[in-house]
Amino acid sequence: MRVLIAEDSVLLRAGLERLLADEGFDVVGTVHDGPSLVKAAAALHPDLAIVDIRMPPTHTDEGLRAALEVRRMMPEIGIMILSQYVEERYALELIEANPAGIGYLLKDRVVEVDEFLAALHRVDQGGTVLDSEVVGQLLGRRRRKSPLDTLTPREREVLALLAEGRTNTSIAKHLFITDRAVEKHITNIFTKLQLPDSPDDHRRVLAALTHLRE
């Protein structure tokens, strides 16, 4: 397997390079920042890139953004994110775009060399390897961002029936409430889902689509 390492820590970069070389991997290059990763990937075309998230110049999310750029240009290259942090925004984008050949492990939670090497092979073969803590945080972020979180339980019930194509009268009969109460709930739903009254949009349909997507 031809591997490119993107890591700004000199000691960790050298350690990874030595470990992989000893295990029969072909380390085709090492870089210490995001732009260098993109350039090296385009020039060397490795099978897999091992990427830290926080690299120069700002030490925020350069590595992850560079990994996204690599995948856009060369989706066949596997990406193994190896970091101390869970960076949610770009990690979700990276995984959702194409989860095949993607890994995300936390440095402090890698306790067995053999397991790490096996994870590299799985990613190289098109698998997906995600640390359970990463999964938990990413799912938590997605859950927090749901537009339905602002709805009350009753409004959720009304929206679910609306999504089935029911009329206000049908919803009222099903929930044993008045038509006026249904109208009030639907108005609240439109407001909370930020669906303003517009001649170009059918708010009931847009609300139903939001429910179905979630």
N, C-alpha and C positions, 0 to 999 in steps of 0.2 A: 504494500500500500504506500502510495506517495503522499506524504503529509507536509503541510505548511503550518508553521506555528506562529501565532500572533500573540505575543505576551510582552508587556513592558518590564516585568521584573527580570533582571539579568539572571539571577540565580535560578528562578523557576524555569525560565526559558532554556537555560543550559541543562537543567535537570531533566526536563521533558525530552529534550533532544537526545541526551545520553540514554535515557530509559528506552525510548522508541528505537533508537539505533541498535541497542543491545537485544531488543526483541525482534529484530529483523525488518523493522519499518524503514522506508527510504525517506528521510527528512530532506525534502528538496529545498527548504528555505526557512528562515526565521526572520520575523519583523517585530517592531516594537510600537507601531501606531496604526491607526485605521487606514489612512491613505496608502501606506506602504502595503497593507494587506491586499487592498484592491489591485494595486499595480502588480504585486507578486503573483496573485492568483491568475491574473490575465496573462502574465508572461510564462508562468511555470505550469499552470493548469494541473494542480494536484488532484488526487482523488478525494482528499479530506483536508479541511482546515480546522485547527484547534484554536479557538479565539477567546481571549479575555474581553470583558466588557469595557472596563474603565482603563483607557490608555491615553497617552498624550494627544492633544495639548491640554484638554480640560479635565481629563480623568472622570468623565461622566458616562457617556454611552457610545463613544467613538467606535469601539470594537463591534458592538451590535449593529450599529448603522452601517458599518463597512461590510459586515456579514450579509446584511440585507442586499447591499449593492452587488456583492459577489453572486448571490443566489439569483438576482435579477438577470445578470449578465450570463452566468453559467450555472443553471439550475441543477446540472448533473454533479456538481461538487458538493460533497457532504460537509456539513457544518457541525462541529462539536463546540458549544459554548461551555467554557470552563471558567467559572468566576466565583467570587465570594458573595455576589449580590444577585438578587432577582430584579431585573429591570423589566417592568411589566409591559409598558407600551410597545416597544419595538420587539420584545420577545413574542408577544401575541401575533404581531404582524408577520414575523418570521415563520412561526409555526403554522398559522392559518393559511398563509400563501401556498405552502406545500410542505406538509409535515414529513414526507418521505426523505430520509437522509438527514434528519435533524436531531441533535442531542443537546441537552442542557443539564449540566451537572454542577453542583456546588463544590468548590475545592475542599472545604472543611469536612464534607460528608463523603468524600472518596476515601475509603479505608482499606481497600484491597486493590493492589496493582492489577491482579488478574481480572477483576471485575471491570476496572477502567479500560484495560486493553480489549476485553470482550465487548464493551460498549462501543469502542471505536470501530470494531469490526461490524457490529450491527448497523451503525450509522452508515458505514461505507457500503453495506449491502442494501441500503435503502430503508432501513428500519428507523424507528423513532425511539429515543431514549431520553426520558425526562425524570429528574429527581422528584420524589413525592412532594417535597417542600415547595419546589417550583410549581408543580401542578396545583397545589393548594392555594398558593398566592395568586396564580393566574386565574383560577376559577373564582376566587374571592373577588378579584377586581372585576371580572365580567359580571358577577352577580350584583355587585354594588352599582354598576352602571346601567342596570336594566331600567328602562323607562317605566316599567310596570311597578317598580318599587314604591312609587308615590301613591298608588291606588289603595283604597281600603279593601278589605275582604269582600264587602258587598259590591263595590265597583268592579272588582275582578269577576265576580259572578255575572254581573250585568254585561261586562265586556265579552266574556266567554259565550254567552247566549247571543249577543249581537254578532259575534264572529260566525255563529251558525246560520246567520241570515234571518233571525227572528225579528218580528215587528215589536214595537214598544208594548202593544197589547199582549202579545204572546209572552214577552219577558215578564210583564206584570203578573200574568196568570201563573207562570212557572214559579215565581218567587213569592207569590201571595202578597204583592204590594200594589199600590195604585199606579195608574199610568203617569200621574204627575210625579210620583217618586222616581219612576224610571227615567222620565225626562230630566229630572234634576241630577240623577246619577250620570246620565250620558253627557250632560253639559259639563259636569265635573271631570269626567274622563277626557273629554276634548281639551279642556283647559290644562289638565295635568300632563297630557301627552303633547301639549303645545301644537294643537291642530286648530288654527284660527279659521273662522268662517270665511270661505272664499268661493267665488263662482267657478273657479277652475278645479277645485278639489272636492271630492265626496268624502266628508269626514268619517262617516260610518265605515266606509270601505278602508280608509287609511287606518282607523283604529283597529279594525279586524285584522289587517295585515300586520300591524304591530304585535297584536296578541299572538298570531300564528308564528311570527318570527321568533318570539321569545319562548 
